[in-house]
Amino acid sequence: MSTPSRSVWSGRPSRPQSGARAAAGSSAMPNIPTNTTQPVADNTPDMPNIPAASAQTTTPTPPTAPASPASVPPAPAPAPTPAKEPVHIPSGDIILPSSSDSNAKNNKTPILIGAIIAAGVTIIAVLIISMTGVFRNSSPSAATDAKGKFNVYANYLLFGKESADEIPDYNQETAYTFDDVFSQIKNPYDDSETTETVDTEGNLQYINKLKAFFDDFYSTYNTEASDTEDVDEYKESVDLIHAYVNFTPPSDEEILSNSDGSDFKKFYQAFYDLDSEAGKNYGDYGVKSAEAIVNLAKIYEEAGCDFNQETEAALTCLENADISEESVTKLDEIDATLLEAESEMTTIVEDSADSLIDQCWSVKDGIL
């Protein structure tokens, strides 16, 4: 069944250390008390006071009354000072004042080095995370949120590229990829020069991939959003275009082979399965068209003409046949039914195709 040329699209909307250990006490060795007990001095005027041998004095006591130089014997050498016993500090080692400053500095050095290393590791980690985020956003397969996945779909719809980047505003002068692909699909037998280079298989793969990108977005969005009404309407258009592109209309022979009253809906089951108003309407008009073809074949049979022969020859035969007025009236009704069905089915498909482009920006803006 042929499809008329697509209507011109116009008027689209534009669209985130503790300091060094406290230094040990810097006091000198503790003052050790010295035994200063003095012996009782002898008041003999001719002899100096000599300390007892056991006394722990460090210096001799001068005589009280000096004698004449000739009668005074030389003073004996002072007794040696006994060795001092070591003083025990209850806790820790003794840290001399001269070494406290250098030890404190040495204690700070590892901490400073550790702080610098920790800061360097942190900076490197941040850079790695940032770079990973950039690479992830640039890869469409890494898009995990609904908005990112819709961008993947929209970029493929508009430009044929797989990217999670934000799409630019609508530009009426831009020939978007979907426009071109769908035009070739809708008019595969157009006599224009471009038909020689039409990639039928490639166009079909494009639509199927487009549908896969949208389904990936929708499955995520449907679990995140509380209200999906606008996106649901858009989905109906995506689904119908996908069904249309993959649909093979029944031939006249297939229809006539079921002219015994069989249900013609089976030929259009793919559209009824969409569970949408547009899909049901498309299926219903398809059924009407099939029924009209059966009635047309009956008139040809009555006129003695071969309905399955070449179109021009079949029409010539029918025009020259002697048919009843009732059959002529039926021919007019059949012709009107076929034209209406074809027109309505074409409108349904084109409206859905237009929606994919026209509503793309409003859907994007409505995604939270």
C-alpha positions in Angstrom: 0.0 0.0 0.0 1.6 3.2 -1.1 2.1 6.2 1.2 1.8 9.8 0.1 4.7 12.2 0.4 5.3 13.5 3.8 3.9 16.8 4.7 6.2 19.8 5.4 7.0 20.2 9.0 6.9 23.8 10.2 6.4 25.8 13.3 8.2 23.5 15.6 9.0 24.8 19.1 12.5 26.0 19.6 13.6 23.9 22.7 31.8 19.3 45.6 47.5 17.1 62.6 48.5 16.9 65.8 51.7 18.8 66.5 54.9 17.1 67.3 55.0 15.2 70.6 55.5 17.6 73.5 59.3 18.0 74.1 60.7 16.2 77.2 61.6 18.4 80.2 64.5 20.6 79.4 65.7 21.1 83.0 69.3 20.1 83.8 70.2 17.2 86.1 68.3 17.7 89.3 70.2 19.5 92.1 71.7 16.8 94.4 71.8 18.0 98.1 75.3 17.9 99.6 76.2 16.9 103.1 77.4 20.2 104.6 77.8 19.1 108.3 80.9 20.9 109.7 83.0 19.3 112.5 83.4 21.1 115.8 86.4 23.3 115.5 89.3 23.0 118.0 90.1 26.3 119.7 93.8 25.5 120.2 95.5 28.7 119.1 98.7 27.0 117.8 96.9 24.5 115.5 94.5 25.0 112.6 91.1 23.4 112.7 91.5 20.2 110.7 88.3 18.4 109.6 87.8 14.9 110.7 88.8 12.3 108.2 85.3 11.1 107.8 83.8 14.5 107.2 82.4 15.1 103.7 83.7 18.7 103.4 85.1 20.0 100.2 87.3 22.8 101.6 89.3 23.2 104.8 88.3 25.7 107.4 90.8 28.6 107.9 92.4 29.0 111.3 90.8 31.4 113.7 94.0 33.0 114.8 96.9 32.9 112.4 100.3 32.1 113.9 103.6 33.6 112.8 104.9 32.4 109.5 107.8 30.6 111.1 105.7 28.5 113.5 102.9 27.5 111.1 103.3 24.2 109.4 101.9 23.7 105.8 98.2 22.9 105.7 97.4 19.3 104.9 95.7 18.4 101.5 91.9 18.4 101.7 90.2 15.1 102.0 88.8 13.7 98.6 85.1 14.2 98.0 83.3 10.9 97.9 81.7 9.9 94.6 78.2 11.0 94.1 75.5 8.3 93.8 73.4 8.3 90.6 69.9 9.8 90.9 67.1 7.6 89.6 64.2 9.3 87.7 61.0 7.4 88.2 60.0 7.3 84.5 61.5 7.7 81.1 65.0 8.3 80.0 66.9 11.4 80.9 66.9 13.9 78.0 69.6 16.5 78.3 68.7 20.1 77.4 71.2 20.2 74.6 69.4 17.5 72.7 65.8 18.4 73.3 65.5 20.8 70.5 67.1 18.6 67.9 64.9 15.6 69.0 61.7 17.7 68.7 62.7 18.7 65.2 63.5 15.1 64.3 60.1 14.1 65.7 58.3 16.7 63.5 60.1 15.7 60.3 58.3 12.4 59.7 54.9 14.0 60.4 55.5 16.7 57.9 56.7 14.2 55.3 53.6 12.1 56.0 51.3 15.1 55.7 52.8 16.0 52.3 52.4 12.4 51.0 48.8 12.2 52.3 48.0 15.5 50.5 49.5 14.2 47.3 47.6 11.0 47.4 44.4 12.9 48.0 44.9 15.2 45.1 45.8 12.3 42.8 42.6 10.4 43.9 40.4 13.5 43.2 42.0 13.8 39.7 41.4 10.2 39.0 37.8 10.4 40.1 37.2 13.5 38.1 38.7 12.1 35.0 36.7 8.9 35.4 33.6 11.0 35.6 34.5 12.8 32.4 35.1 9.6 30.5 31.9 8.1 31.9 29.8 11.0 30.8 31.3 10.9 27.4 30.3 7.2 26.9 26.6 6.7 26.2 26.7 3.2 27.6 27.7 4.7 31.0 24.7 6.9 31.3 22.8 5.6 34.3 20.2 8.3 35.1 17.1 9.0 33.1 18.2 12.3 31.7 21.5 10.9 30.5 19.8 8.0 28.8 17.3 10.3 27.1 20.2 12.4 25.8 21.6 9.3 24.2 18.2 8.6 22.5 17.7 12.2 21.5 21.2 12.6 20.0 20.7 9.4 18.0 17.3 10.7 16.8 18.5 14.1 15.8 22.1 13.5 14.7 22.6 9.8 14.4 25.4 9.8 17.0 25.6 7.9 20.2 26.3 10.5 22.8 25.0 11.5 26.3 25.7 15.2 25.7 23.0 17.8 26.1 21.1 18.3 22.8 21.1 21.9 21.3 18.0 23.9 20.8 15.7 23.2 17.9 16.8 24.6 14.6 14.4 24.8 11.7 17.2 24.8 9.2 18.7 21.5 10.4 17.9 18.3 8.6 17.7 15.9 11.5 18.7 12.3 10.9 15.3 10.8 11.7 13.7 13.1 9.1 15.9 11.8 6.3 15.8 8.1 7.4 12.0 8.0 7.8 11.4 9.8 4.5 13.4 7.1 2.7 11.5 4.3 4.5 8.1 5.9 3.7 8.9 6.3 0.0 11.1 3.4 -0.9 10.0 3.5 -4.5 10.3 7.3 -5.1 11.6 8.1 -8.5 14.0 10.7 -7.2 17.7 10.4 -7.7 18.4 9.6 -4.1 16.6 6.2 -4.3 19.7 4.6 -5.9 21.6 5.2 -2.7 18.9 4.3 -0.2 20.3 1.9 2.5 17.1 0.0 3.3 18.8 -2.4 5.8 20.7 0.4 7.4 17.6 2.5 7.8 15.8 -0.4 9.5 18.7 -0.9 11.9 18.7 2.8 12.7 15.0 2.6 13.7 15.5 -0.6 15.8 18.5 0.9 17.6 16.6 4.2 18.2 13.8 2.1 19.8 16.3 0.3 22.0 17.8 3.6 23.2 14.3 4.9 24.1 13.3 1.7 25.9 16.5 1.9 28.0 15.6 5.4 29.0 12.0 4.6 29.7 12.7 1.6 31.9 14.9 3.9 34.1 12.5 6.9 34.0 9.5 4.7 34.8 11.0 3.7 38.1 12.2 7.2 39.1 9.3 9.4 38.1 5.9 9.7 39.9 4.1 11.1 36.8 5.0 9.7 33.4 1.9 10.8 31.4 3.8 13.1 28.9 6.5 10.5 28.4 3.9 7.7 28.0 2.3 9.7 25.1 5.7 10.2 23.5 6.4 6.4 23.9 3.2 5.6 21.9 4.7 7.5 18.9 8.0 5.7 19.2 6.3 2.3 19.5 4.1 3.0 16.5 6.9 4.1 14.2 8.9 1.0 15.2 5.9 -1.2 14.5 5.2 0.5 11.2 8.8 0.2 9.9 9.0 -3.5 10.8 5.5 -4.2 9.4 4.9 -6.0 6.1 1.4 -5.3 4.8 -0.6 -8.4 3.7 -0.7 -9.0 0.0 -4.0 -9.2 -1.9 -3.5 -12.9 -2.2 -3.1 -13.3 1.5 -6.2 -11.3 2.2 -8.3 -13.2 -0.4 -7.2 -16.5 1.0 -8.9 -15.5 4.2 -12.0 -14.2 2.6 -14.1 -16.9 4.1 -14.8 -14.7 7.1 -11.5 -15.1 9.0 -10.5 -12.4 11.3 -8.4 -9.9 9.4 -7.0 -8.5 12.7 -4.3 -11.1 12.7 -2.6 -9.2 9.9 -2.4 -6.1 12.0 -1.8 -7.7 15.4 1.5 -5.8 15.8 -0.4 -2.6 16.1 -3.1 -3.9 18.4 -0.3 -5.2 20.7 0.9 -1.6 21.2 -2.1 -1.1 23.5 -2.4 2.5 22.4 -5.2 4.5 20.7 -3.0 5.2 17.7 -2.1 1.5 17.3 -5.7 0.4 17.6 -6.9 3.0 15.0 -4.2 1.9 12.6 -5.2 -1.7 13.0 -8.9 -0.9 12.5 -8.3 1.0 9.3 -6.1 -1.9 8.1 -9.0 -4.3 8.7 -11.4 -2.0 6.8 -9.0 -1.9 3.9 -8.8 -5.7 3.8 -12.5 -6.1 3.9 -12.8 -3.6 1.0 -10.4 -5.6 -1.1 -12.4 -8.8 -0.6 -15.6 -6.9 -1.8 -13.7 -5.5 -4.7 -12.5 -8.9 -5.8 -16.1 -10.1 -5.8 -17.1 -7.4 -8.3 -14.2 -8.3 -10.5 -15.2 -11.9 -10.4 -18.8 -10.9 -11.4 -17.4 -8.9 -14.3 -15.3 -11.9 -15.5 -12.0 -10.0 -14.9 -8.9 -11.3 -13.2 -8.3 -9.3 -10.1 -4.8 -10.5 -9.7 -3.6 -9.4 -13.2 -1.6 -6.2 -13.8 -3.5 -3.2 -12.5 -4.0 -1.4 -15.8 -5.3 -4.5 -17.5 -7.6 -5.3 -14.7 -9.1 -1.7 -14.8 -9.5 -1.8 -18.5 -11.3 -5.1 -18.2 -13.6 -3.8 -15.5 -14.5 -0.7 -17.5 -15.5 -2.7 -20.5 -17.5 -5.2 -18.5 -21.2 -5.3 -18.2 -21.9 -4.9 -14.6 -25.0 -3.9 -12.7 -25.8 -0.5 -11.3 -25.6 -2.0 -7.8 -22.1 -3.1 -8.5 -21.1 0.3 -9.8 -22.4 1.9 -6.6 -20.5 -0.7 -4.6 -17.3 0.2 -6.5 -17.7 3.8 -5.5 -18.2 2.8 -1.9 -15.2 0.5 -2.0 -13.0 3.2 -3.6 -14.0 5.7 -0.9 -13.3 3.1 1.9 -9.9 2.3 0.5 -9.0 6.0 0.1 -10.2 6.8 3.7 -8.3 3.9 5.2 -5.1 4.8 3.3 -5.4 8.4 4.3 -6.1 7.7 8.0 -3.3 5.2 8.3 -0.9 7.6 6.6 -1.9 10.4 9.0 -1.5 8.2 12.0 2.0 7.3 11.0 3.0 10.8 10.0 1.6 12.4 13.2 3.7 9.9 15.2 6.8 10.6 13.2 6.3 14.3 13.6 5.9 13.9 17.4 9.3 12.3 17.7 11.0 15.5 16.6 8.4 18.1 17.7 8.1 16.8 21.3 11.7 15.8 21.8 12.7 19.0 23.6 9.6 19.3 25.8 10.1 15.7 27.0 13.7 16.4 27.7 12.8 19.5 29.8 10.1 17.6 31.7 12.5 15.0 32.9 13.7 15.7 36.5 
